[in-house]
Amino acid sequence: MAQIRPISDLRNNFTEISRIVHEEGEPVFLTKHGYGDMVVMSIEQFEALRKERRIDAALQEAQKEALENPTRYNFDEVSSNLSKKLIAKVDGTDA
């Protein structure tokens, strides 16, 4: 459940806020004069959020490319091409 706290809790109850973001894995929303001001989260939560955004961006780019290029490859074609490229790279003939 979302934790909403006054921003003064960041100074007065830092240990508790740290415990919440680390142990409960939930961000803490801080308010200033009754209005939302900032969010505190663990580094792990932040990195997971960044990773999710990168994946979403990559999927959107792939979707865009798929719409623009009607060419499709089956698994055997892709696997064969990748194997050939890998062998060429190992053999040093990919230059």
Steps between C-alpha positions, in 0.01 A plus 500: 500500500631844412666693780428874494694708750573868564843601376606572860495121558802474273700684765314386813436133408768422245570152642134401473474629143818313409357182651178538302671547163748217561303237691153558357631585153258790471572864419407769751316805366590823677273801522576866556216720628257218420606460137712230342864605483729200449538123515764309693593151383786256537773479239373151413151637433643784293719267292206263442293796381778612265538146365125479438509831312791379281313178421184694416695734272666206324165329450348819359793537261465137391127551445570811290758312291260208455232734369743671260667182368277214388793254472469210746747224582431161649703354786714277278607794282591715799682217675699412188600862434609550861701179496678607181581841648627345824722253314638781281573710808678212677699421183587867455352511149232758580717799403 
